[in-house]
C-alpha cells in the first residue's frame, strides 16, 4: 500500500474511532438522568482517555493516552471490550471498523477469533466429560484413544501422557501453535493434523520430552485432547462444545465450527496484519478447533469468566463442579492450571488466557472472589500492545494492582555494544530481529506484531521494553560472542538462538 493511502486510511480510521467513542458514551434521556448511568459513562471515558504502556522509564513524563489515537498508532482497526465488575458485565463497548474497506463499524456483536483462548473453553469441555465419567484425568491417555495413538518412544516409555498433563501443557508434546488455512485451501482432518500429513501445514504432534518433567506450551497437545473429546462424546467437536459449554453459558454469538458458517460471516471482523493490510480471504480457518478455533465476542467470553468465578464459589455448576473449578485454577507445572494461566494473589486467584491467530489478538482475565474481569478482542496482529495499554487504564480505574504501571531505570545506550548485539535470531521457531541504530536498540518479532519495540539498557546485556512488560538478556557462547538471548515474560523464559 502506498504511504499516502496508508495515511488516508489512518485518518479515516481516526475519524471513525472518534465518532464511535462519542456514540459509546451517549445514553438515552432516561439513562442520562440516572446518576448511576452518568457515573458509569464517566468511568468509561476515563478508561478511554487513560491508556499507558505497562512499563515506563523512570523519570519520564507521565503520559496518559487516548484510545482512538492509540488504535490509529498501532494500526488496530477495531477493538471490543467487555468489563466485569461486581459479578456482572458492567459495560461492553466496541470501537472502530470491523472491515476497513467496507467501512463496517464494529459492534458488541461483531465476531472475533479467540485464538488460544479456545483452550480454556476446551479444557472446561474436557473436564465436563471427566465429571461424567467419560474421560479420566489421570492415567495413560492412549487407553482413551481409539482411532489414533500417541506414538511411543523413549520418553513415553518412561512416563505415559495423561489428559491432565495435556491440559496443563506438561505432556512434552510438540507444535507450539498453528498457522491456519486461507479460505479455499483444503482443510486437513484432525488425524492428518496429528500426523503432520498433507494438507496439514504443521509438523506432526509427538512427545519429545519426558512427560510431566517441564512446562512447555503446546497447541499440539490440545489437538490430542480434541480427539479424546470427540471420541468420548461421540459428537463432532463443534457440536459437543455447543451442547456442553456454549449453550449452557448462554454464548449465543459463539461457534467452534470450521470454517465459519456463511450465516455468521457477515458479523465477523476482517483480520489485518501489522501493516494494516487485510488478511487474504478476510481470515484464516483453524480446524485445530480445541487449540484455536473459537469465533466469539467479548461479552460471550465474559460469561466464561463469570461461570468460572461462580463455580469456584460453589454458586453454579453449568459446566464443571466447584471441585473441578478449583482443580482448573490450581497450578501444575509452570504458571498454568488446566486451561488457564493462574496467579495466586492471596485473597483471590487471577486466571487468564491470551490468544493470537493471523490478524487477531485477544485477552481474557478474571479474578475469583472479587467478581471482576475483562475481555478485550482486536482484529490486528498489533493488537497485543494496544490490549496491554488498555489493561493499564482499566487497572488504574478499577484498582487492579497486577496491571499497575511499572517504573524501570535505564542507563544510556552504547552504539558499539548495540552493534555486537544486533542480528537475526530464532525465537519459538519464528524469526526475531535485534536492530541497532546508534545508541538505540530495537526488538521485533511477528509473535508480538510488526512494530519494533525499543530496548532500554539496564546493563550491557540486559534490556527491558516499555511497549510490553518483557525483558531480554543476551547470552554469550564459549568464544565470547553473542550466541542468543532469553526473553522473559512473567515467570516464563523463552530462549532464542542467533542465526546471523
C-alpha positions in Angstrom: 0.0 0.0 0.0 1.3 3.5 -0.9 2.3 5.8 2.0 -0.4 8.4 1.1 -3.1 5.7 1.0 -1.9 4.4 4.4 -2.2 8.0 5.8 -5.7 8.4 4.3 -6.8 5.1 5.9 -5.3 6.1 9.2 -7.1 9.5 9.1 -10.4 7.8 8.1 -10.0 5.3 10.9 -9.2 8.0 13.5 -12.3 10.0 12.5 -14.4 6.8 12.6 -13.0 5.9 16.0 -13.7 9.3 17.4 -17.3 9.0 16.3 -17.6 5.5 17.8 -16.1 6.8 21.1 -18.7 9.6 21.2 -21.5 7.2 20.4 -20.3 4.8 23.1 -20.9 7.5 25.7 -24.3 8.5 24.5 -27.2 7.3 26.6 -31.0 7.6 26.3 -32.6 10.6 28.0 -33.9 8.3 30.8 -30.4 6.8 31.3 -28.8 10.2 31.2 -31.0 11.3 34.1 -29.7 8.4 36.2 -26.8 9.2 38.5 -25.6 5.6 38.0 -25.6 5.9 34.2 -23.8 9.2 34.5 -21.1 7.8 36.8 -20.6 4.8 34.5 -20.3 7.0 31.4 -17.6 9.0 33.3 -15.8 5.8 34.3 -15.8 4.5 30.7 -14.5 7.9 29.5 -11.6 7.7 32.0 -10.7 4.2 30.7 -10.8 5.6 27.1 -8.6 8.5 28.0 -6.2 6.8 30.4 -4.1 4.4 28.3 -0.4 3.9 29.2 2.3 1.5 28.4 2.7 -1.1 31.1 6.3 -0.2 31.7 7.7 3.4 31.7 11.3 4.7 32.0 11.9 6.2 35.4 12.0 10.0 35.3 9.9 10.2 32.0 6.8 12.3 31.9 3.5 10.7 33.0 1.6 10.3 29.7 -2.0 9.1 29.5 -3.2 8.4 26.0 -6.5 8.3 24.1 -7.9 5.0 22.9 -8.8 6.3 19.4 -5.3 7.8 18.9 -3.6 4.6 20.1 -5.8 2.5 17.8 -4.6 4.6 14.9 -1.0 4.5 16.1 -1.0 0.7 16.4 -3.0 0.3 13.2 -5.7 -1.7 15.0 -8.9 -1.2 13.1 -11.3 -2.5 15.8 -11.3 -3.3 19.5 -14.1 -4.7 21.5 -14.3 -4.8 25.3 -16.5 -6.4 28.0 -15.8 -5.3 31.6 -16.9 -7.4 34.5 -17.4 -5.8 37.9 -19.4 -6.9 41.0 -20.1 -10.3 39.4 -21.8 -8.9 36.2 -20.9 -7.4 32.9 -20.8 -3.7 33.9 -20.3 -2.4 30.3 -19.4 -3.5 26.8 -18.2 -1.3 24.0 -16.8 -1.7 20.5 -14.7 0.9 18.7 -13.5 1.3 15.1 -14.1 -0.7 12.0 -14.7 -4.4 11.7 -13.9 -4.1 8.0 -12.0 -1.0 6.7 -12.7 -1.4 3.0 -16.4 -1.7 3.6 -16.4 0.9 6.4 -18.4 -1.5 8.5 -18.4 -0.4 12.2 -17.5 -2.9 14.9 -20.3 -3.5 17.4 -20.5 -5.6 20.6 -22.0 -8.4 18.4 -19.0 -8.4 16.0 -17.3 -11.8 16.0 -13.5 -12.1 16.5 -11.3 -15.2 16.6 -10.5 -16.0 20.2 -7.3 -18.0 19.1 -5.7 -19.7 22.1 -8.4 -18.6 24.5 -10.2 -21.5 22.8 -8.0 -23.8 25.0 -9.7 -22.5 28.2 -13.2 -23.5 26.9 -11.9 -26.8 25.5 -10.4 -27.6 28.9 -13.8 -26.9 30.5 -15.5 -29.2 27.9 -12.9 -32.0 28.6 -13.4 -31.7 32.4 -17.1 -31.9 31.9 -16.5 -35.3 30.3 -14.3 -36.3 33.2 -17.1 -35.5 35.6 -19.5 -37.5 33.5 -17.1 -40.5 33.8 -16.4 -40.5 30.0 -12.8 -39.4 30.4 -10.1 -40.0 33.1 -8.0 -37.0 34.1 -5.1 -39.3 35.0 -3.7 -42.5 33.6 -2.4 -43.3 30.1 -4.2 -41.1 27.5 -3.7 -43.8 24.9 -6.1 -46.0 26.7 -8.7 -43.4 25.9 -7.9 -43.1 22.2 -9.2 -45.4 19.5 -8.6 -44.0 16.0 -5.1 -42.7 16.8 -2.5 -43.3 19.4 0.3 -41.1 20.8 3.4 -42.7 19.2 5.5 -44.5 21.8 9.2 -43.6 22.2 11.9 -43.4 24.8 10.1 -40.5 26.6 6.6 -42.1 26.8 8.1 -45.4 27.9 9.5 -43.6 30.9 6.2 -41.8 31.7 2.8 -42.1 30.0 1.0 -39.0 28.8 -2.2 -38.2 30.7 -5.1 -35.8 30.0 -4.1 -33.7 33.0 -0.6 -33.3 31.5 -2.1 -32.3 28.1 -4.4 -29.7 29.6 -1.5 -28.3 31.7 1.0 -28.2 28.7 3.2 -30.6 30.7 3.0 -33.6 28.4 6.2 -32.9 26.5 4.2 -32.7 23.2 5.4 -30.7 20.2 3.8 -28.0 18.0 3.6 -24.7 19.8 0.9 -23.2 17.6 -0.9 -23.3 14.3 -0.8 -21.1 11.2 -4.4 -21.8 9.9 -5.5 -22.1 6.3 -6.6 -19.4 3.9 -10.2 -19.7 2.6 -10.4 -22.2 -0.3 -7.4 -24.2 0.8 -8.0 -27.9 1.6 -8.6 -28.4 5.3 -6.9 -31.4 6.9 -8.7 -33.9 9.1 -7.7 -34.0 12.8 -5.8 -37.2 12.2 -3.8 -35.5 9.4 -3.0 -32.6 11.8 -1.8 -35.0 14.5 0.5 -36.8 12.0 1.5 -33.7 10.0 0.2 -35.3 6.8 -0.8 -33.1 3.8 -2.8 -31.0 3.5 -1.8 -30.2 7.1 0.7 -27.4 7.2 2.0 -28.1 10.7 4.5 -30.7 12.0 3.4 -34.0 13.5 2.4 -33.9 17.2 4.9 -36.0 19.0 6.4 -36.3 22.5 10.0 -35.2 22.6 10.5 -34.7 26.3 9.7 -36.8 29.4 6.0 -36.1 30.2 5.5 -34.2 33.5 9.1 -33.1 33.5 8.7 -29.5 32.3 6.1 -26.9 31.2 6.1 -26.1 27.5 3.1 -24.5 25.7 1.7 -26.9 23.1 -1.2 -26.4 20.8 -0.4 -29.9 19.5 -1.3 -31.3 22.9 -4.7 -29.7 22.7 -5.3 -31.4 19.4 -4.8 -34.7 21.1 -7.4 -33.5 23.7 -9.7 -32.6 20.8 -9.6 -36.2 19.6 -10.2 -37.6 23.1 -13.2 -35.4 23.5 -14.8 -36.3 20.1 -14.3 -40.0 20.7 -15.6 -39.8 24.3 -18.6 -37.7 23.5 -19.5 -39.4 20.2 -20.0 -36.0 18.6 -18.2 -33.7 16.3 -16.1 -31.3 18.3 -18.1 -28.1 17.5 -21.4 -29.8 18.2 -20.2 -31.2 21.6 -18.8 -27.8 22.6 -22.1 -26.1 21.7 -24.1 -28.6 23.7 -21.8 -28.9 26.7 -20.3 -25.3 27.1 -21.6 -22.6 24.7 -25.3 -23.2 25.2 -25.3 -23.7 29.0 -23.4 -20.4 29.4 -25.7 -18.5 27.0 -22.9 -17.9 24.5 -25.3 -17.3 21.6 -22.7 -15.4 19.5 -20.0 -18.2 19.6 -19.1 -21.2 17.5 -16.3 -23.7 17.1 -17.4 -24.5 13.5 -14.6 -24.5 11.0 -14.9 -22.9 8.5 -17.2 -20.2 9.9 -20.8 -20.8 8.6 -22.0 -18.3 5.9 -24.8 -17.3 8.2 -22.2 -15.8 10.6 -19.7 -14.4 8.2 -21.4 -11.1 7.8 -20.9 -10.4 11.5 -17.2 -11.5 11.5 -14.4 -8.9 11.8 -11.8 -8.9 9.0 -8.3 -9.7 10.1 -5.4 -7.3 9.5 -1.7 -7.8 9.5 0.8 -5.4 11.3 1.0 -3.1 8.3 -2.8 -2.6 8.2 -3.4 -4.9 5.2 -6.4 -7.3 5.2 -5.5 -10.9 5.5 -6.2 -12.7 2.2 -9.8 -14.1 2.3 -10.6 -12.0 5.4 -9.3 -14.5 7.9 -7.7 -17.9 8.3 -9.5 -21.2 9.2 -8.4 -23.2 12.1 -9.5 -26.9 12.0 -7.4 -27.3 15.2 -10.5 -26.3 17.0 -9.7 -27.1 20.6 -6.4 -25.1 20.3 -7.5 -22.1 18.3 -10.9 -22.5 16.5 -13.4 -20.4 18.5 -15.2 -17.4 17.0 -16.9 -15.2 19.7 -17.4 -11.8 21.2 -16.0 -10.3 24.4 -19.5 -10.4 26.1 -19.8 -14.1 25.4 -16.3 -14.8 26.7 -17.2 -12.7 29.8 -19.8 -15.3 30.5 -16.9 -17.8 30.8 -15.2 -15.6 33.3 -18.4 -15.3 35.3 -19.1 -19.0 35.3 -15.6 -19.9 36.5 -16.0 -17.3 39.3 -19.4 -18.7 40.3 -18.3 -22.3 40.0 -15.3 -21.7 42.2 -17.6 -20.1 44.8 -20.0 -23.0 44.7 -22.7 -20.9 43.1 -23.0 -22.6 39.7 -22.2 -25.9 38.0 -23.4 -25.4 34.4 -20.2 -26.9 33.0 -18.0 -28.0 35.9 -18.4 -28.5 39.6 -16.9 -26.4 42.4 -14.2 -29.1 43.0 -13.3 -29.2 39.3 -13.2 -25.4 39.0 -10.7 -25.5 41.9 -8.7 -28.1 40.0 -8.7 -25.9 36.9 -7.4 -23.0 38.9 -4.6 -24.9 40.7 -1.2 -24.5 39.2 0.5 -27.6 37.9 3.8 -27.1 36.0 4.6 -23.5 35.1 2.1 -20.8 35.8 -0.7 -22.9 34.3 -3.6 -24.8 35.7 -5.9 -26.7 33.4 -6.8 -24.4 30.6 -5.9 -21.1 32.3 -2.8 -19.2 33.4 -3.1 -18.9 37.1 -1.9 -16.3 39.6 -2.1 -16.9 43.3 -2.9 -13.5 44.8 -3.5 -14.3 48.5 -7.1 -13.3 48.9 -8.1 -14.3 45.4 -6.8 -16.0 42.3 -6.3 -14.5 38.9 -7.0 -16.6 35.8 -6.3 -15.6 32.3 -5.5 -16.6 28.7 -4.3 -14.6 25.7 -4.8 -15.5 22.1 -3.3 -14.7 18.7 -4.2 -16.0 15.2 -3.4 -14.5 11.8 -4.7 -10.9 12.2 -6.4 -11.3 15.6 -5.2 -10.7 19.2 -7.3 -11.2 22.3 -7.0 -11.3 26.1 -9.3 -12.8 28.9 -8.7 -12.0 32.5 -10.7 -12.7 35.7 -10.4 -12.8 39.5 -12.1 -15.2 41.8 -13.9 -13.8 44.8 -13.9 -10.2 43.7 -16.3 -10.7 40.7 -14.0 -8.7 38.4 -12.6 -9.3 35.0 -12.2 -8.1 31.4 -12.1 -9.5 27.9 -10.5 -7.4 25.0 -10.5 -8.5 21.4 -8.9 -6.9 18.4 -8.6 -7.6 14.6 -4.9 -6.8 14.1 -1.5 -8.5 14.6 -0.6 -5.4 16.5 -3.5 -5.8 19.0 -1.4 -7.1 21.9 0.3 -3.8 22.5 -3.0 -2.0 22.5 -4.5 -4.5 24.8 -1.7 -4.0 27.3 -2.2 -0.2 27.2 -6.0 -0.7 27.8 -5.4 -3.1 30.7 -3.2 -0.4 32.4 -6.0 2.1 32.0 -8.6 -0.4 33.3 -6.4 -1.3 36.2 -6.0 2.3 37.2 -9.7 2.9 37.1 -10.8 -0.4 38.9 -7.9 -0.8 41.3 -6.2 -4.0 39.9 -2.6 -4.0 41.1 -1.5 -6.7 38.7 -1.6 -4.3 35.8 -0.3 -1.2 37.5 2.3 0.8 35.6 5.9 -0.2 36.4 8.8 2.2 36.5 12.2 0.9 35.5 15.6 2.6 35.5 17.5 2.8 32.2 21.1 3.6 31.5 22.5 5.4 28.4 22.8 3.4 25.2 26.1 2.3 23.8 26.4 2.2 20.0 29.4 -0.2 20.0 27.6 -2.6 22.3 24.4 -2.4 20.2 26.3 -3.3 17.0 27.5 -6.5 18.7 24.0 -7.5 19.8 22.2 -6.7 16.5 21.4 -9.6 14.3 18.9 -12.3 13.3 17.6 -14.8 15.9 15.2 -17.7 16.2 12.5 -17.4 18.9 9.8 -20.2 19.3 10.6 -21.3 15.7 9.9 -17.8 14.4 12.4 -15.2 13.2 13.3 -12.4 15.7 15.3 -9.3 14.9 17.6 -7.1 17.0 18.2 -3.8 15.2 20.8 -1.2 16.2 20.5 2.4 15.3 23.4 4.2 17.0 22.6 4.4 20.8 19.1 2.9 20.2 18.4 -0.8 20.1 15.1 -2.4 19.0 13.4 -5.9 19.1 11.0 -7.1 16.5 9.1 -10.4 16.2 5.9 -11.3 14.4 4.9 -13.1 17.7 4.3 -9.6 19.1 3.2 -7.7 15.9 5.0 -6.0 13.1 6.2 -2.9 15.0 9.6 -3.0 16.5 9.9 -2.2 20.2 12.7 -0.1 21.7 15.0 -1.9 24.2 16.2 0.2 27.2 19.5 -0.8 28.7 20.0 -1.9 32.3 23.4 -3.3 31.6 25.5 -4.2 28.5 23.5 -7.5 28.2 20.2 -6.8 30.0 17.4 -4.7 28.4 13.7 -4.0 29.0 10.8 -2.8 26.8 8.1 -0.4 27.6 5.7 -1.4 24.8 5.1 -4.7 26.6 6.3 -6.0 30.0 9.1 -8.1 28.7 12.9 -8.1 29.1 15.8 -9.6 27.2 19.1 -11.0 28.5 21.8 -11.7 25.9 23.9 -14.8 26.3 27.5 -15.4 25.2 28.9 -18.5 23.7 32.2 -20.2 24.7 34.1 -17.8 22.3 32.6 -14.8 24.0 30.4 -13.9 21.0 26.6 -13.3 21.4 25.0 -16.7 20.9 21.4 -15.9 21.7 19.1 -14.3 24.2 16.4 -15.2 26.7 13.1 -13.3 26.5 11.5 -13.1 29.9 7.7 -12.6 30.1 6.1 -13.0 33.5 7.6 -16.1 35.2 8.4 -17.7 31.8 11.7 -17.6 29.9 11.9 -18.3 26.2 15.3 -18.9 24.7 16.3 -17.6 21.3 19.4 -18.6 19.2 21.4 -16.4 16.9 21.2 -17.3 13.2 23.2 -14.5 11.7 
